């Protein structure tokens, strides 16, 4: 139950922080949730990463649908992705998940120090 709550709370807090703060505020959100909700470090990392991965996939798909996929198709042509907009969305979400997962892991280890 803590895992699901931490995942949802990380997504919500990262979304709210992303409205007003720079993109790296997702790390702060994952760190805060991880220090507030006590879990094992690997579960904390997984919940932070999963929460951000799902959030960024949904946001990227929503933004992509608003401009009929033009922007993601052009960006994926610049990168060696073979023009795949879906692969670009997955890579973007993976980067966010990596940042949030490591921040959540740091928060869990900080909690263990206390």
Protein Blocks (a to p, Z undefined) as FASTA:
>chain_A
ZZmmmmmmmmmmmmmmmmmmcfklmmmmmmmmmmmmgcdfklmmmmmmmmmmmmmmmmmm
mmmmmnnommmmmmmmmpcnhopaklmmmmmmmmmmmmmmmmmmmmmmmmmmZZ
